Amino acid sequence: MKKLFVISLLFTISLFADSKTLMYEIIGTVLDNLSTPKQKIIYSDDKDLLKALSKHYAISQTCQESTFIILQKEQLPKECQSKDIFVLNYNLLRSVPQSIGAFFFQKGRANIVLLQPKLQKHNIKASPELKPYLEEKIW
Amino acid sequence: MVVRSVKREFTFVSFLIFLSLFFVYVYNAALSSEDKIAEHIRTDKISEYKRFFDNYTKYITAQYDVKTQKDLFLLFSDPGKRLLCERSLALFTTKAVKYIYILQKDKQGRFRFLLDASQEDKAHFYQKFDVQNSAYQKIYQTKEPQIFYQKNIQNLYLTYLYPIILDNKVAAIISVDISMQFKQDIAQIMASFKKLFKFLIVLIFLVIVVVTSYIFYYYLSRKKLFHDPLTKTFNRNYLEEISSLLRLENYAIAMLDLDKFKIINDTYGHKSGDYVLSQSAKVIKESLRDGDIVIRFGGEEFLLLLHVRGDAQCAVSICERIRNNIAKTDFIFEEQEIFVRVSIGLNTHPVEAKYLDDAIKIADKQLYIAKKNGRDQVVSSMDQKNDISQNNSERKDISFVKKALLEERVVCYFQPIYDINKKEIIKYEALVRIIDSDGSIVAPFFFLSYIAHTNIHFKLTKEIFKICFQTAKEQGKSISININYSDLINKDIENMIVSNLQDDPLLASQITFEILESDEIDNLDLFTQKIKILHALGCSISIDDFGSGYSNFKTVLDMEADYLKIDGTLVKNIDKDEKSYRVVKNIIQFAKDAKMKTIAEFVHSKEVYEKLLLLDVDFVQGYYICEPKPLLEDDIKINTGT
């Protein structure tokens, strides 16, 4: 039922939004359903996304001051690599080993992957609504 | 008939609505056909993929001995084999195929890539793929290919899902994402069909426009055909059109004639005549009700079809209303006031007639009586009903006269015209009679009005002339023959007169033609020309019923008549009516000044005869002198009292 709820939510959003807005909305929903030990202070190398998230979250213009990083393509400084990282590309999920999950478009469809072991490592709890997107490993 | 006109308009409007609906139907049919053809092309193209995938499935299952879902998973788990299979599948990619890949549902119900043969945005083996469309679930139930259209994914038109069935289960799905290029390819094929449909739609539209215009034009033409432009009433074409449909039992028929219209035309000009006609028609129409019909029957004559459903008195009231309204109307043309009056003959029971023509003739006869009785009045067949009932057996129509002519039962009676001064008969007036089949003598009153202006009338005239010429020749007596204007200008009658009298001056000198002064002469020049021919032959001319008609003195003088016969209605009351006496006296004086001899007819009493002696009239005629006889008798007793 919960799965259906999230899928329906994503689907409904996708009906009315362009891909950028859709992406922001979905990321916002994912963030809402992830409980982190610390307050989420978000940093992203996607400035538009950061601006969109600033309405509901505390944001930071540098990764050092943030607690949660949403990475599009940028190489992170060493001091930031241990933070909670959520990527916007499936390949980044592979190349950034610390990343806990990803949101990306695969063949035009919105896709979410959350890596269960990484979430546990970072002491992040995913709400049941995100269960359909939990993966044990990167394929 | 008004109902019929409304019905015709209703039919016309209905037909237009039908054409419009037909056009809408054709337009929609063309559009839906367009969709259907596009769908057909699309289905046809997609069915090609099905054939490809059937072969592909057969190939991999045979090649790699794949029998179950697990076998398939194991096959694609091997990167080498997967690459080979991927290359095989990639062969199906075209410009229209954006992505082609194989998905498998895992135990949690999530879809995962087994293989991705797409050229771009390639997924990894067993990577999760979030799908939202129900078709992905449905294919597992139906085991049939599914198609669904993409609305929210850029550049994708539709997705085709093909089930790979192993062990009677859907083991995986080959998913093909078709790009918008596919739609454009179809659109390109459809372009020529669209052109054809557009052409058809335009063609049908044009045909409808042409048909509508034609119908509209036809409708207008019919309107013109049936309407008199001057009076804005119906014309005789309309009467012909409706005659077969007219239910005579619902109507009374009236013939209406503008009194002395020729004088109006002659006095004030034709423009004033047209004005009087159009205004009179307007008054007539305003005096009628919706169900009544006005038809301009001829010149100044109107036929009225009064929808009375047998209520004769109602028809009389309507006619009286028209007559009063015309009389009350001020006809002012170019500051000249024109007095217009009408005479109306009414047939209250046209259903009693066999045909419409006969019914009209009865109305016409009533009109004739109205005219004869002094005009400006309504004469109804109802008034004459008793007479008609009494004389029903005596009413004679065209066929009666025709038969009489064929059987030579037409005869002439002769009434002497007596010279007061010489005290002798100077000539005889020929009066037509028909011997009926039972031997009784039928007077002209019973048949003349029925044959007026018909060919039978001319035949009868010729027969009378034949009898008179023969009688005059055999007995050497002078005979007066009545001739009306229409007879006079008839070429056959003229030829007969000329052929009989041209070479026989003695006979010509014995013949006097009596021309009715009350006849309406529409071509005075022609009339004068014919009179001259009679004069040239050596015949005498007499003006009949002088004082009853409308001729002015100049016209009378131009005729150069030898005799002037004073109208009987003036003569018969000369002993009692001082006004009649004075009129007759003046007519006699006018005739003497114009060098014309005077004849007084209708001399029915001694008193009248004696008054005429005082007035110095030349000749007298009437029952007091002698009644009409079948033969010219020398020894008839003249009843002069002397």
Interface residues (C-beta under 8 A of the other chain):
Chain A: I7 L10 F11 S14 L15 S19 Y90 Q106 K107 G108 R109 A110 N111 I112 V113 P132 Y133 E135 W139
Chain B: K98 Y99 Y101 Q108 R110 R112 S118 D121 A123 H124 F125 Y126 Q127 K128 F129 D130 V131 Q132 Q150 N152 I153 Q154 N155 L156 D177
